Amino acid sequence: MHTLTSLIVIFFIFISSTIYAIEPTVNFSGTWSLNSDKTLLQGKRTSAQGEMDIRQEENSLTIKRISPGRQEDTVISIEELPLDGQEKDIVISGKRAKLYVSWSTDGKKMTIFYIILFAQNDTRTTTEVWELSEDGKTLSINYTSKSSKGTRTATYVYDKQ
């Protein structure tokens, strides 16, 4: 376990040393609804539904992920991400995780790196690259997740409400 923790720390030091503080030029705030016609999971269309309520402030981003229900909506998770380049310890589905947010050099794309720690030194690394359309009405998230079970990819497309 000590070796795994050391590798994770080295990973975040490497990432933070290669990316300097960049001011974002986009703001992801708003209520976003999943566009299942444009969303691809493992290269295939989906009938999935979902919403995100996002609040972006100077140094933080709060994401509330919502699953619509027949009678009432269910909040799946609420994540608070630091936008100041700091690593953060979080819990995702009862598992310890670390995350780090970085920006593209033009400040238009945000990348979220997650490392989720499982039992027996197993980990899952997840990368989400967020990008707004020019008119600010569409949010695309390119998702890649790697673990001992393989690699999963998706492109989630959300429309601003």
HELIX and SHEET records of a PDB file:
HELIX    1   1 HIS A    2  THR A   18  1                                  17    
SHEET    1   A 7 LYS A  44  ARG A  45  0                                        
SHEET    2   A 7 LEU A  40  LEU A  41 -1                                        
SHEET    3   A 7 GLY A 150  LYS A 160 -1                                        
SHEET    4   A 7 GLY A  30  LEU A  34 -1                                        
SHEET    5   A 7 GLU A  51  GLN A  56 -1                                        
SHEET    6   A 7 SER A  60  SER A  67 -1                                        
SHEET    7   A 7 THR A  74  PRO A  82 -1                                        
SHEET    1   B 8 LYS A  44  ARG A  45  0                                        
SHEET    2   B 8 LEU A  40  LEU A  41 -1                                        
SHEET    3   B 8 GLY A 150  LYS A 160 -1                                        
SHEET    4   B 8 THR A 138  SER A 147 -1                                        
SHEET    5   B 8 THR A 123  LEU A 132 -1                                        
SHEET    6   B 8 LYS A 109  LEU A 117 -1                                        
SHEET    7   B 8 LYS A  95  TRP A 103 -1                                        
SHEET    8   B 8 LYS A  88  ILE A  92 -1                                        
END                                                                             
